[in-house]
Amino acid sequence: MPSRRSVLTTATLVGLSGCSALSTASARLAAVRLTNTGSVTREFEFTVTVDRKMVYEETHAVRAAEDGATVELDDALPDRQGTITIKTAIAGTDISQETAFDDDNCYDVLVEYTGDNVVHWQSWHSDCDTFH
């Protein structure tokens, strides 16, 4: 027969694991900017999924750094909350990057193509108004 302590410990662990399973992420994207520090124009294939559902999928031509172009997606992004995954692939290459946000923060993301890599730089805050 199990001791009272082991029964209480098991019940507590089961109860706590149930609570964490019920919590849901409510991450948000405040802004996304695409920049190309490489030497030639590239097409960025950019996708956003929220809770495993595709909510944004577009390809954007981004000129090279010497042309000074940055593509801002702020107004084009859906205003959705949840577990967010962003993915950037550079068309015609095998270069891609995927990043997930599964907390309750708001993110400002800079997607940088460096000529041989893609980096998702991000800053975050609990309030999206901080970025506007």
VMD Tcl script that draws the C-alpha trace (Angstrom):
set ca {
  {0.00 0.00 0.00}
  {1.49 3.38 -0.98}
  {2.20 5.86 1.77}
  {0.14 9.01 2.15}
  {3.22 11.06 1.17}
  {3.73 9.23 -2.15}
  {0.03 9.57 -3.01}
  {0.11 13.33 -2.27}
  {3.35 13.79 -4.23}
  {1.92 11.96 -7.24}
  {-1.35 13.91 -7.06}
  {0.55 17.20 -6.85}
  {2.74 16.36 -9.86}
  {-0.25 15.28 -11.94}
  {-2.15 18.44 -10.94}
  {0.76 20.73 -11.80}
  {1.42 19.08 -15.13}
  {-2.27 19.56 -15.98}
  {-2.02 23.28 -15.20}
  {0.93 23.79 -17.50}
  {-0.83 21.90 -20.26}
  {-3.79 24.28 -19.95}
  {-1.71 27.45 -20.24}
  {-1.54 28.84 -23.73}
  {1.00 31.18 -25.25}
  {-0.13 34.58 -26.41}
  {2.95 35.88 -28.21}
  {2.40 38.67 -30.73}
  {4.36 40.24 -33.58}
  {4.57 44.03 -33.41}
  {6.81 44.45 -36.44}
  {8.97 42.55 -38.90}
  {11.62 44.13 -41.11}
  {13.49 42.33 -43.88}
  {17.01 43.51 -44.68}
  {19.64 42.25 -47.08}
  {23.28 42.92 -46.21}
  {24.40 40.68 -49.06}
  {25.62 41.97 -52.40}
  {22.63 41.20 -54.67}
  {18.85 41.48 -54.50}
  {17.24 38.40 -52.94}
  {13.71 37.09 -52.59}
  {12.69 36.39 -49.01}
  {9.99 33.74 -48.62}
  {8.50 34.72 -45.26}
  {5.82 32.78 -43.38}
  {4.06 33.17 -40.06}
  {2.14 30.41 -38.33}
  {0.05 30.91 -35.20}
  {-0.83 27.79 -33.24}
  {0.30 25.69 -36.24}
  {-2.02 27.52 -38.67}
  {-0.45 29.47 -41.55}
  {-1.60 33.10 -41.29}
  {0.93 34.85 -43.54}
  {2.90 33.63 -46.56}
  {4.51 36.11 -48.92}
  {7.64 36.52 -51.01}
  {9.40 39.88 -50.92}
  {12.26 41.09 -53.14}
  {14.79 42.87 -50.92}
  {17.55 44.89 -52.55}
  {21.18 44.61 -51.45}
  {22.53 46.74 -48.59}
  {24.20 49.33 -50.80}
  {20.73 50.14 -52.16}
  {19.58 50.85 -48.60}
  {16.33 48.94 -48.82}
  {14.47 47.49 -45.86}
  {11.04 45.97 -46.33}
  {8.68 46.60 -43.41}
  {5.82 44.16 -42.90}
  {4.13 45.88 -39.93}
  {0.81 46.65 -41.63}
  {0.70 43.39 -43.57}
  {1.03 41.11 -40.53}
  {-2.12 39.61 -39.06}
  {-2.93 40.72 -35.50}
  {-2.95 37.23 -33.98}
  {-1.79 35.84 -30.65}
  {-0.58 32.37 -29.73}
  {2.46 30.24 -30.33}
  {4.06 32.01 -33.28}
  {6.58 30.50 -35.65}
  {8.28 32.61 -38.29}
  {10.30 31.13 -41.13}
  {12.44 32.87 -43.70}
  {13.85 31.11 -46.74}
  {15.98 32.74 -49.40}
  {14.61 31.74 -52.81}
  {16.98 29.77 -55.01}
  {19.19 28.72 -52.07}
  {19.03 26.20 -49.25}
  {19.34 29.01 -46.69}
  {16.51 29.32 -44.17}
  {15.82 30.12 -40.54}
  {12.88 29.28 -38.28}
  {12.13 30.84 -34.88}
  {9.28 30.12 -32.45}
  {7.82 32.43 -29.82}
  {5.81 30.60 -27.17}
  {5.43 33.07 -24.33}
  {3.29 36.14 -23.61}
  {5.58 38.81 -25.07}
  {5.32 41.07 -28.08}
  {8.16 40.84 -30.62}
  {9.89 43.23 -32.99}
  {11.89 41.14 -35.47}
  {14.65 42.10 -37.88}
  {15.28 39.40 -40.50}
  {18.78 39.83 -41.90}
  {20.22 38.01 -44.89}
  {24.02 38.26 -44.58}
  {25.01 36.78 -47.92}
  {25.45 33.27 -46.54}
  {22.98 33.05 -43.66}
  {19.62 34.30 -42.35}
  {19.36 35.65 -38.81}
  {16.19 36.52 -36.89}
  {17.18 39.34 -34.52}
  {14.46 40.08 -32.00}
  {13.58 42.36 -29.17}
  {10.58 41.86 -26.96}
  {8.40 43.56 -24.44}
  {5.19 42.68 -22.63}
  {3.38 45.60 -24.31}
  {3.23 45.96 -28.11}
  {2.68 49.73 -27.77}
  {6.33 49.97 -26.72}
  {7.34 49.39 -30.35}
  {5.04 52.02 -31.91}
}
mol new
graphics top color blue
foreach p $ca { graphics top sphere $p radius 0.5 }
foreach p [lrange $ca 0 end-1] q [lrange $ca 1 end] { graphics top cylinder $p $q radius 0.2 }
display resetview
